Amino acid sequence: MAGVIATGNISRLLQEGVKKVFGQAYDEHTTQWDMLFDTEDSSKAFELDQQFEGFGLAPVKNEGAGVAYDSQQEGFTPKYVNLTYAKGFIVTREAMEDNQYNLFSKRARALAFSMRQTKENVGANVYNR
């Protein structure tokens, strides 16, 4: 079963004597994505904005002459598609019971780290393309 943490995936954690288990989560830098983007709540699959082109410069009006009129038209229409990112993990009962180091609570921290890193990478990729 792909994605399931079973005793075969954690064989070293089934025996005592491991000096240190690492790699669950790391020290983190201050997040940057939230400084680069404004976020808004949405209840839609996507949002649209509509830009309108501005008016041209006003010409000099001579005495007695008519006023010059301008028109306006739609410009570009940015579309913002809302996405959902999700990740989880499954642990077998045997892996939970036989684990000698009670590390599965730390896996939740590792999962939270993964989600924060996803936000950072997705945000940075806007500038990297």
C-alpha positions in Angstrom: 0.0 0.0 0.0 1.6 3.2 -1.1 1.6 6.0 1.5 1.0 3.7 4.5 3.6 3.7 7.2 3.9 0.1 8.3 6.5 -1.8 10.3 8.5 -2.5 7.2 9.0 1.2 6.7 10.3 1.8 10.2 12.2 -1.3 11.0 15.0 0.5 12.9 12.3 2.1 15.2 11.1 -1.4 16.2 14.3 -2.1 18.2 16.0 -0.2 21.0 19.5 1.1 20.6 19.0 3.9 18.0 21.0 6.8 19.4 19.1 9.6 17.6 16.2 9.8 15.1 16.2 12.9 13.0 14.6 14.4 9.8 11.1 14.9 11.2 11.3 18.7 11.0 13.9 21.3 10.8 14.6 24.8 12.1 12.7 27.2 9.9 13.4 30.6 8.3 10.8 33.3 8.6 8.1 32.8 6.0 8.3 35.0 2.9 5.3 34.2 0.9 3.0 36.1 3.2 5.2 39.2 2.8 5.0 39.0 -1.0 1.3 38.3 -1.5 -2.0 39.7 -0.3 -4.5 36.9 0.6 -8.2 37.1 0.5 -10.9 34.6 1.4 -13.0 33.2 -1.4 -15.9 30.8 -1.6 -15.6 30.3 -5.4 -13.6 28.0 -7.6 -12.1 31.0 -9.3 -12.3 34.8 -9.1 -12.2 37.4 -11.9 -11.0 41.0 -11.9 -11.8 43.3 -14.8 -9.4 46.1 -15.9 -10.6 49.0 -17.9 -8.3 51.1 -20.1 -7.9 54.7 -19.0 -8.7 57.8 -21.0 -6.1 59.6 -23.2 -4.6 62.9 -22.4 -7.0 65.9 -22.6 -6.3 68.3 -25.5 -6.4 72.1 -25.2 -9.9 73.4 -25.9 -10.0 76.6 -27.9 -12.6 79.2 -27.1 -16.0 78.4 -28.5 -14.8 74.9 -29.6 -16.6 71.7 -28.5 -15.3 69.4 -25.9 -13.4 66.4 -27.1 -14.9 63.1 -25.8 -13.2 59.9 -25.2 -14.4 56.3 -24.8 -13.4 53.5 -22.6 -13.1 49.8 -23.1 -12.3 46.6 -21.2 -8.7 45.6 -20.9 -7.4 42.4 -19.6 -9.2 40.1 -17.2 -7.0 38.3 -14.6 -8.4 35.0 -13.4 -7.4 33.6 -10.0 -8.0 29.9 -9.7 -8.3 28.7 -6.1 -6.4 25.5 -5.3 -6.3 23.2 -2.4 -3.0 21.5 -1.3 -3.3 18.6 1.0 -1.1 15.8 2.5 -1.5 13.3 5.2 -0.1 10.0 6.4 -1.4 6.7 7.5 0.1 4.5 10.1 -0.7 0.9 10.7 -1.8 -0.2 14.2 1.2 -2.5 14.4 3.6 0.3 13.5 2.1 2.5 16.2 2.3 -0.2 18.9 5.7 -1.6 18.0 7.5 1.8 17.6 9.9 2.1 20.5 10.5 5.8 20.2 6.9 7.3 20.1 7.8 9.5 17.1 4.4 9.6 15.4 3.4 12.7 17.3 6.5 14.4 15.7 5.3 13.3 12.3 2.5 15.8 12.6 5.1 18.5 13.0 6.9 17.2 10.0 3.6 17.3 8.1 3.0 20.9 9.1 6.5 21.7 8.0 5.8 20.2 4.6 2.7 22.3 4.2 4.6 25.5 5.1 7.4 24.6 2.7 4.8 24.0 0.0 3.5 27.6 0.5 7.0 29.0 0.3 7.9 27.0 -2.9 4.6 27.8 -4.7 5.0 31.5 -3.8 8.7 31.6 -4.9 7.9 29.9 -8.2 5.8 32.9 -9.3 9.1 34.9 -9.3 11.2 32.1 -10.6 9.3 31.6 -13.9 
